[in-house]
C-alpha cells in the first residue's frame, strides 16, 4: 500500500487508523473508570468502520467496539463516531458537543475527548449532526408513530405493534443512518400474529424530503421498487418498505450466471433512465469538472506521488471533451451512485435501491460510473480484466437494446474514463480504503487506455445504434446543483 503524506491539519490520522492503539485510548476515554470492584466493561476489540477523509480539512470515522461485561459475562457491540480535529481545536469541539442533550448507555460515556490525538468521540446513538437517532431507537415512541406508516402496506387499524427490534443497517457518521425494523404484529380482532419489516433512513438535514418525493414518483413507474411509506419532517426520516434480494457482488456470482445477471442489471438501469422525474436537482458537466479537479487536490494532499499522473489525465479528459464536438446531452433521471451493491437480486427480479442522489442529467454519466464500478469490484475480487470486459460488453449491448435513444459510445468511453478519476480514485483517497488505494495504478491505467482510444466495448458493439435520440426527462429553467451527500 502507498504511504500517505502526513496531513498538517490531521496529524494524528495514522493513529486513528490503528485498532490496537485506538482500543487503549477509547477504553480509557469512554468506559467508566475503575471503582472498588474493578472496571465492569472491558473492550475486547476495536474495529475501524466507515471513514470519510477530506485532505487538509477533516476526518470523520466510526469504530465498532466489542465489549464484555465482567459481572454478567454478557457481550455486545458499541458503535462510536469520531472526528479528528485540527491542532488545538478538539477541546472547543468537545465543549460544543457537551452543551447538547446526549443519551447515556450504561457503562459507556456519551461523549469523550482524547487530547493526545485531538479527537472527539460520540457513543451511538449520539451523533454530531444526526440529532434524531435516539428517538428512532425508542421502541415505545415508535409504537405510537409507525402504525400510520403501515397503512400503505395494507396493515389495518385493528393491528397493533407488539414488538419492534431495530437493526442498524448502514451508519455514516454525521450524514445518514439506515435502520431496519423487525415488527411483530397482532390483530386485535382475530388474535392472529404476523411479522413485517420496514426501513427508516434519517438524514442530517432536509434532504430526506426530496428523496421521498423522488421515491414516490419512481415507485409509481417501476414495479417492485421500494414503496415510500412517509417522510417525518420532525425526525428527518424517510420510511420505506422492504425489498427482498441479495446485493449484486462479484464474489457471489457463479460463472454461468454472469451473462444473464448483467443483462438484468442493464434492463433495470434502462428502465430507471426511461422514467420521468420532476425535480430541480441537476448534475451537469460543470459539476463533474469540479470533481475531476478536486481529485488532483486530494492527491496532492494525501498521495503527492500520484498527483502528476492524475493531473495529466484530467487535462487530457477536458481537452478531449472540447475536441469531440459534444452535442446537447440527453436529460433523464440519473442515479448518481450506481454501484453493484445498490442492486438487489431476488431470482429473476433485480431492484435498484438508494435514491439519495437521484437528479436530472445525462444518463451516460450513470453508465460510465457503473462500468467503472464493475472494474473496481471485479479487480478487488481477483477477476481477470478480460472477464470483466466480457461482462461489460453484455451490459452495454443489452442497455443499448432497451433504450429508445441513440447511444454515443465515444461519450460512454469519456464518462467511464472520467469516473475512474472523480469517483474511483477520489473515493479511494477520501475513504482511506487500503484495498482500493492498492489498485489505484490499475484504475489509472484503465483511464489512460480509454483516453488513448480504447473503447469500453468491443468493436462489434461500438457500431450499435438504436432508436432515435429524445429527451426522456424534464428540463427546468432554474436548476440547482445536486450536492454530494
C-alpha positions as CSV (number, residue, x, y, z in Angstrom):
1,X,0.0,0.0,0.0
2,X,1.2,3.5,-0.8
3,X,2.3,5.6,2.2
4,X,0.2,8.6,2.9
5,X,1.7,12.1,3.3
6,X,1.3,13.5,6.8
7,X,-1.6,16.0,6.8
8,X,-0.8,19.0,8.9
9,X,-4.5,19.6,9.6
10,X,-5.0,15.9,10.8
11,X,-1.5,15.0,12.1
12,X,-2.9,12.1,14.1
13,X,-4.7,10.4,11.3
14,X,-2.4,7.3,11.2
15,X,-3.0,6.7,14.9
16,X,-6.8,6.9,14.4
17,X,-6.5,4.0,11.9
18,X,-4.6,1.7,14.2
19,X,-7.1,-0.5,16.1
20,X,-4.7,-1.6,18.8
21,X,-3.7,2.0,19.7
22,X,-7.3,3.2,19.5
23,X,-8.6,0.3,21.7
24,X,-6.4,1.5,24.5
25,X,-7.3,5.2,24.0
26,X,-11.1,4.5,23.7
27,X,-11.2,2.2,26.6
28,X,-9.7,4.9,28.8
29,X,-11.8,7.7,27.4
30,X,-15.2,6.0,27.0
31,X,-15.6,3.3,29.6
32,X,-16.5,4.1,33.2
33,X,-13.4,4.4,35.4
34,X,-12.2,1.8,38.0
35,X,-14.2,1.5,41.2
36,X,-13.6,-0.7,44.2
37,X,-15.0,-3.7,42.3
38,X,-12.9,-3.1,39.2
39,X,-14.0,-1.9,35.8
40,X,-17.2,-3.6,34.7
41,X,-16.9,-3.2,31.0
42,X,-13.9,-4.4,29.1
43,X,-13.1,-3.8,25.4
44,X,-12.1,-7.0,23.7
45,X,-11.7,-5.5,20.2
46,X,-11.8,-2.2,18.3
47,X,-12.6,-2.4,14.5
48,X,-12.3,0.6,12.2
49,X,-15.6,1.2,10.3
50,X,-16.7,3.9,7.9
51,X,-14.1,6.6,7.0
52,X,-14.5,9.9,5.3
53,X,-11.4,12.0,4.7
54,X,-11.2,15.4,3.1
55,X,-7.4,16.0,2.9
56,X,-6.4,19.2,4.6
57,X,-9.9,19.7,6.0
58,X,-11.4,17.0,8.1
59,X,-11.5,13.3,9.0
60,X,-14.6,11.5,10.3
61,X,-14.8,7.8,11.0
62,X,-16.6,5.2,13.1
63,X,-15.4,2.3,15.3
64,X,-17.1,-0.9,16.3
65,X,-16.2,-1.8,19.9
66,X,-16.7,-5.3,21.2
67,X,-17.5,-5.0,24.9
68,X,-17.6,-7.6,27.6
69,X,-19.4,-7.2,30.9
70,X,-17.2,-8.7,33.6
71,X,-20.1,-9.0,36.1
72,X,-22.6,-10.8,33.9
73,X,-20.5,-12.3,31.1
74,X,-22.7,-10.6,28.5
75,X,-21.1,-9.3,25.3
76,X,-22.3,-6.6,23.0
77,X,-21.1,-4.2,20.3
78,X,-21.0,-0.5,20.7
79,X,-20.6,1.8,17.7
80,X,-18.9,5.2,18.2
81,X,-18.3,8.0,15.7
82,X,-15.2,10.2,15.9
83,X,-13.9,13.4,14.5
84,X,-10.2,14.3,14.3
85,X,-10.0,18.0,14.9
86,X,-7.3,20.4,13.8
87,X,-4.5,21.1,16.2
88,X,-5.7,22.7,19.4
89,X,-9.4,22.7,18.3
90,X,-10.6,19.4,19.8
91,X,-11.4,20.8,23.3
92,X,-13.6,23.5,21.8
93,X,-15.5,21.0,19.7
94,X,-15.9,18.8,22.8
95,X,-17.4,21.7,24.8
96,X,-19.8,22.5,21.9
97,X,-21.0,18.9,21.8
98,X,-21.3,18.6,25.6
99,X,-23.8,21.6,25.6
100,X,-26.3,19.5,23.6
101,X,-28.7,16.8,25.0
102,X,-27.0,13.4,25.0
103,X,-28.1,9.8,25.6
104,X,-26.2,7.7,28.0
105,X,-25.6,4.0,27.5
106,X,-24.9,2.2,30.8
107,X,-21.1,1.9,31.4
108,X,-20.2,4.0,28.3
109,X,-19.8,7.7,28.2
110,X,-22.0,9.5,25.7
111,X,-19.1,11.8,24.7
112,X,-15.4,11.9,25.2
113,X,-12.3,14.0,24.3
114,X,-9.0,12.3,23.6
115,X,-6.4,15.1,23.8
116,X,-3.5,13.0,22.7
117,X,-4.8,12.9,19.2
118,X,-7.3,15.9,19.2
119,X,-10.3,13.5,18.8
120,X,-13.9,13.9,19.9
121,X,-15.9,10.7,20.2
122,X,-19.7,10.2,20.3
123,X,-21.2,6.9,21.5
124,X,-24.1,5.8,19.3
125,X,-26.9,6.8,19.1
126,X,-25.3,10.2,19.8
127,X,-24.0,11.9,16.7
128,X,-22.6,15.3,15.9
129,X,-25.3,16.0,13.3
130,X,-27.9,13.2,13.4
131,X,-29.7,14.5,16.4
132,X,-32.8,12.4,15.9
133,X,-31.1,9.0,16.2
134,X,-32.1,8.4,19.8
135,X,-35.8,8.8,19.0
136,X,-35.5,6.3,16.2
137,X,-34.3,3.7,18.6
138,X,-37.0,4.5,21.2
139,X,-39.3,1.4,20.8
140,X,-42.2,2.9,22.9
141,X,-42.2,6.1,20.8
142,X,-42.0,4.1,17.5
143,X,-45.1,2.1,18.6
144,X,-47.1,5.3,18.5
145,X,-45.8,6.8,15.2
146,X,-45.4,3.7,13.0
147,X,-48.9,2.4,12.7
148,X,-49.9,5.3,10.4
149,X,-47.0,4.4,8.1
150,X,-48.1,0.8,7.9
151,X,-51.5,1.7,6.3
152,X,-49.8,2.0,2.9
153,X,-48.8,-1.7,3.3
154,X,-52.4,-2.8,4.0
155,X,-52.0,-3.1,7.7
156,X,-55.4,-2.2,9.2
157,X,-56.3,-0.3,12.3
158,X,-57.1,-3.5,14.1
159,X,-53.4,-4.4,14.1
160,X,-51.2,-3.3,17.0
161,X,-47.4,-3.5,17.1
162,X,-46.5,-6.0,19.8
163,X,-42.7,-5.7,19.5
164,X,-40.0,-3.8,17.5
165,X,-36.5,-4.9,17.0
166,X,-34.3,-2.2,15.4
167,X,-31.2,-3.2,13.4
168,X,-28.6,-0.7,12.3
169,X,-28.0,-1.4,8.7
170,X,-25.7,1.4,7.4
171,X,-24.4,4.2,9.5
172,X,-22.5,7.1,8.0
173,X,-21.5,9.4,10.9
174,X,-22.8,13.0,10.5
175,X,-24.6,12.1,7.3
176,X,-27.2,9.4,7.5
177,X,-28.3,6.2,9.1
178,X,-30.4,3.4,7.7
179,X,-32.3,1.3,10.3
180,X,-34.1,-2.0,9.6
181,X,-37.1,-2.6,11.9
182,X,-38.5,-6.1,12.5
183,X,-42.1,-5.7,13.6
184,X,-44.2,-8.2,15.4
185,X,-47.9,-7.5,14.8
186,X,-51.1,-8.7,16.5
187,X,-54.6,-8.4,15.1
188,X,-56.8,-7.4,18.0
189,X,-60.0,-8.7,16.2
190,X,-58.7,-12.2,15.5
191,X,-55.8,-12.7,17.8
192,X,-53.6,-13.6,14.8
193,X,-49.9,-12.7,14.9
194,X,-47.7,-11.6,12.0
195,X,-44.4,-10.1,11.1
196,X,-43.3,-7.2,8.9
197,X,-40.0,-5.5,8.0
198,X,-39.7,-1.8,7.2
199,X,-36.8,0.7,7.0
200,X,-36.2,4.2,8.3
201,X,-33.4,6.4,7.0
202,X,-32.6,9.6,8.8
203,X,-30.6,12.5,7.4
204,X,-28.6,15.4,8.8
205,X,-30.7,17.9,7.0
206,X,-33.9,18.2,4.9
207,X,-32.6,16.1,2.0
208,X,-35.0,13.4,3.0
209,X,-38.0,15.4,1.8
210,X,-36.6,15.5,-1.7
211,X,-35.6,11.8,-1.6
212,X,-39.2,10.9,-0.5
213,X,-40.7,12.9,-3.4
214,X,-38.4,11.2,-5.9
215,X,-39.1,7.7,-4.4
216,X,-42.9,8.3,-4.7
217,X,-42.5,9.2,-8.4
218,X,-40.3,6.3,-9.2
219,X,-42.3,3.7,-7.3
220,X,-45.3,4.6,-9.5
221,X,-43.3,3.8,-12.6
222,X,-41.0,0.9,-11.5
223,X,-42.9,-2.3,-10.3
224,X,-41.2,-4.0,-7.4
225,X,-39.3,-0.9,-6.2
226,X,-39.3,0.2,-2.5
227,X,-42.6,1.7,-1.5
228,X,-42.2,5.0,0.3
229,X,-44.3,5.0,3.4
230,X,-43.9,8.6,4.5
231,X,-41.5,11.4,5.4
232,X,-41.3,12.5,9.0
233,X,-40.1,16.1,8.9
234,X,-39.6,16.2,12.7
235,X,-37.2,13.3,12.6
236,X,-35.8,14.0,9.1
237,X,-36.6,10.4,8.3
238,X,-37.9,8.6,5.2
239,X,-39.8,5.4,5.9
240,X,-39.9,2.7,3.2
241,X,-41.0,-0.9,2.6
242,X,-38.8,-4.0,2.5
243,X,-37.5,-5.3,-0.9
244,X,-36.3,-9.0,-1.0
245,X,-33.0,-9.8,-2.5
246,X,-29.2,-10.0,-2.0
247,X,-26.7,-7.4,-3.1
248,X,-25.0,-7.8,-6.5
249,X,-21.5,-8.9,-5.8
250,X,-18.7,-10.4,-8.0
251,X,-17.8,-12.8,-5.1
252,X,-21.3,-14.5,-5.2
253,X,-21.7,-14.6,-8.9
254,X,-21.3,-18.1,-10.5
255,X,-19.7,-18.1,-13.9
256,X,-22.8,-19.3,-15.7
257,X,-24.9,-16.6,-14.1
258,X,-22.8,-13.7,-15.3
259,X,-24.3,-13.0,-18.7
260,X,-28.0,-13.1,-17.6
261,X,-27.2,-11.2,-14.4
262,X,-25.6,-8.4,-16.3
263,X,-28.4,-8.3,-18.9
264,X,-30.8,-8.0,-15.9
265,X,-28.8,-5.1,-14.5
266,X,-28.8,-3.4,-17.9
267,X,-32.6,-3.7,-18.2
268,X,-33.1,-2.3,-14.7
269,X,-30.9,0.7,-15.4
270,X,-32.6,1.3,-18.8
271,X,-36.0,1.2,-17.0
272,X,-34.8,3.7,-14.5
273,X,-33.5,6.1,-17.1
274,X,-36.7,5.9,-19.0
275,X,-38.7,7.2,-16.1
276,X,-39.9,10.8,-15.7
277,X,-39.0,12.6,-12.5
278,X,-39.8,16.2,-11.6
279,X,-37.0,17.8,-9.5
280,X,-35.0,21.0,-9.5
281,X,-31.8,19.0,-8.8
282,X,-29.4,18.7,-11.7
283,X,-25.9,17.3,-12.3
284,X,-24.1,18.5,-15.4
285,X,-20.6,18.7,-16.8
286,X,-19.5,21.6,-14.7
287,X,-20.2,19.6,-11.6
288,X,-18.1,16.7,-13.0
289,X,-15.3,19.1,-13.9
290,X,-15.2,20.3,-10.4
291,X,-14.9,16.8,-9.1
292,X,-12.1,16.0,-11.5
293,X,-10.1,19.0,-10.4
294,X,-10.8,18.2,-6.7
295,X,-9.2,14.7,-7.3
296,X,-6.0,16.4,-8.2
297,X,-6.1,18.5,-4.9
298,X,-6.9,15.4,-2.9
299,X,-4.0,13.5,-4.3
300,X,-1.7,16.5,-3.7
301,X,-2.5,16.4,0.0
302,X,-2.6,12.6,0.6
303,X,-0.5,10.9,-2.1
304,X,1.6,13.5,-3.9
305,X,3.4,10.9,-5.9
306,X,0.1,10.3,-7.8
307,X,-0.7,14.0,-8.4
308,X,1.2,14.5,-11.6
309,X,-0.3,11.5,-13.4
310,X,-3.8,12.4,-12.2
311,X,-3.4,16.0,-13.4
312,X,-2.2,14.8,-16.8
313,X,-5.2,12.6,-17.2
314,X,-7.7,15.3,-16.0
315,X,-6.2,17.8,-18.5
316,X,-6.4,15.2,-21.3
317,X,-10.0,14.4,-20.5
318,X,-11.0,18.0,-20.5
319,X,-9.2,18.7,-23.8
320,X,-10.7,15.5,-25.3
321,X,-14.2,16.6,-24.5
322,X,-13.7,20.0,-26.1
323,X,-12.4,18.3,-29.3
324,X,-15.4,15.9,-29.5
325,X,-17.9,18.5,-30.5
326,X,-20.0,17.4,-27.6
327,X,-23.7,17.6,-28.5
328,X,-26.5,18.7,-26.2
329,X,-26.8,15.8,-23.7
330,X,-29.9,13.8,-23.1
331,X,-31.7,14.6,-19.9
332,X,-33.2,11.8,-17.8
333,X,-33.3,10.8,-14.2
334,X,-29.8,9.7,-13.1
335,X,-28.9,7.8,-10.0
336,X,-25.5,9.4,-9.2
337,X,-24.5,6.4,-7.1
338,X,-24.7,3.4,-9.4
339,X,-22.6,0.7,-7.8
340,X,-23.0,-3.0,-7.6
341,X,-24.3,-3.1,-4.0
342,X,-27.2,-0.8,-5.0
343,X,-28.8,-3.6,-7.0
344,X,-30.7,-6.3,-5.1
345,X,-31.1,-9.6,-6.9
346,X,-34.1,-11.9,-6.0
347,X,-34.3,-14.7,-8.5
348,X,-35.1,-13.1,-11.9
349,X,-36.1,-9.7,-10.3
350,X,-33.5,-7.0,-9.9
351,X,-34.2,-3.9,-7.9
352,X,-32.3,-0.6,-7.9
353,X,-32.1,0.9,-4.4
354,X,-30.7,4.0,-2.6
355,X,-32.3,7.1,-4.3
356,X,-30.4,9.6,-2.2
357,X,-28.7,11.4,-5.0
358,X,-31.2,11.0,-7.9
359,X,-31.4,14.1,-10.0
360,X,-31.6,15.0,-13.7
361,X,-28.7,14.8,-16.1
362,X,-27.0,12.8,-18.8
363,X,-27.8,9.0,-18.4
364,X,-24.4,8.3,-20.0
365,X,-22.7,9.7,-16.8
366,X,-24.5,6.9,-14.9
367,X,-23.4,4.3,-17.5
368,X,-19.7,5.4,-17.2
369,X,-20.0,5.4,-13.4
370,X,-21.4,1.8,-13.3
371,X,-18.8,0.4,-15.8
372,X,-16.0,1.9,-13.7
373,X,-17.6,0.3,-10.6
374,X,-17.7,-3.1,-12.4
375,X,-14.0,-2.9,-12.9
376,X,-13.4,-1.6,-9.3
377,X,-15.2,-4.5,-7.7
378,X,-14.1,-7.1,-10.3
379,X,-10.4,-6.2,-9.7
380,X,-10.8,-6.3,-6.0
381,X,-12.5,-9.7,-6.2
382,X,-9.5,-11.1,-8.2
383,X,-11.4,-11.3,-11.5
384,X,-9.3,-11.0,-14.7
385,X,-9.9,-7.8,-16.7
386,X,-10.8,-9.8,-19.8
387,X,-13.6,-11.4,-17.9
388,X,-14.8,-8.1,-16.6
389,X,-14.7,-6.7,-20.1
390,X,-16.9,-9.6,-21.4
391,X,-19.5,-8.8,-18.7
392,X,-19.3,-5.1,-19.6
393,X,-19.9,-6.0,-23.3
394,X,-23.1,-7.9,-22.3
395,X,-24.3,-5.0,-20.1
396,X,-23.7,-2.4,-22.8
397,X,-25.3,-4.4,-25.6
398,X,-28.4,-5.0,-23.5
399,X,-28.7,-1.4,-22.4
400,X,-28.4,-0.2,-26.0
401,X,-31.2,-2.5,-27.0
402,X,-33.5,-1.4,-24.1
403,X,-33.4,2.4,-24.6
404,X,-35.3,4.4,-27.3
405,X,-32.4,6.8,-27.9
406,X,-29.2,6.6,-29.8
407,X,-26.1,5.8,-27.7
408,X,-22.8,7.6,-28.3
409,X,-20.0,5.2,-27.5
410,X,-17.3,7.9,-27.5
411,X,-19.2,9.7,-24.8
412,X,-19.7,6.5,-22.8
413,X,-15.9,6.0,-23.0
414,X,-15.3,9.5,-21.9
415,X,-17.7,9.3,-18.9
416,X,-16.1,5.9,-17.9
417,X,-12.6,7.3,-18.1
418,X,-13.7,10.3,-16.0
419,X,-15.3,8.0,-13.4
420,X,-12.0,6.2,-12.9
421,X,-10.7,9.6,-11.7
422,X,-13.5,11.5,-9.9
423,X,-15.3,8.5,-8.4
424,X,-12.9,5.5,-8.1
425,X,-9.7,7.4,-7.4
426,X,-11.1,10.3,-5.4
427,X,-13.3,8.0,-3.3
428,X,-10.4,5.6,-2.7
429,X,-8.5,8.6,-1.2
430,X,-11.4,10.1,0.7
431,X,-12.5,6.7,2.2
432,X,-8.9,5.7,3.0
433,X,-9.7,2.3,1.6
434,X,-6.4,0.4,1.6
435,X,-7.5,-2.2,-0.9
436,X,-8.7,0.4,-3.4
437,X,-5.6,2.5,-2.9
438,X,-3.5,-0.6,-3.6
439,X,-5.1,-0.9,-7.0
440,X,-5.2,2.8,-8.0
441,X,-2.4,2.3,-10.6
442,X,-4.7,-0.2,-12.4
443,X,-7.6,2.2,-12.3
444,X,-5.5,5.0,-13.8
445,X,-4.2,2.5,-16.4
446,X,-7.8,1.8,-17.5
447,X,-8.5,5.6,-17.6
448,X,-5.4,6.1,-19.7
449,X,-6.3,3.4,-22.2
450,X,-9.8,4.9,-22.7
451,X,-8.3,8.4,-23.2
452,X,-5.9,6.8,-25.7
453,X,-8.8,5.5,-27.8
454,X,-9.6,2.0,-26.5
455,X,-13.4,1.6,-26.0
456,X,-15.2,0.1,-23.1
457,X,-17.0,-2.2,-25.5
458,X,-15.9,-4.4,-28.4
459,X,-15.7,-3.2,-32.0
460,X,-18.9,-5.0,-32.9
461,X,-20.9,-3.3,-30.1
462,X,-19.3,0.0,-30.8
463,X,-21.2,0.1,-34.1
464,X,-24.6,-0.3,-32.5
465,X,-27.1,2.5,-32.9
466,X,-30.6,2.0,-31.6
467,X,-33.7,4.2,-31.9
468,X,-33.7,8.0,-32.1
469,X,-32.5,10.4,-29.5
470,X,-35.1,12.2,-27.5
471,X,-35.4,13.9,-24.1
472,X,-36.9,11.4,-21.7
473,X,-36.7,13.7,-18.6
474,X,-37.9,17.1,-17.6
475,X,-35.9,20.2,-18.1
476,X,-36.1,23.2,-15.7
477,X,-35.3,26.8,-16.1
478,X,-33.8,27.3,-12.6
479,X,-31.9,24.0,-11.7
480,X,-30.0,23.6,-8.6
481,X,-26.8,21.5,-8.3
482,X,-27.1,18.0,-6.8
483,X,-24.9,18.1,-3.7
484,X,-22.7,15.2,-2.9
485,X,-24.3,13.6,0.1
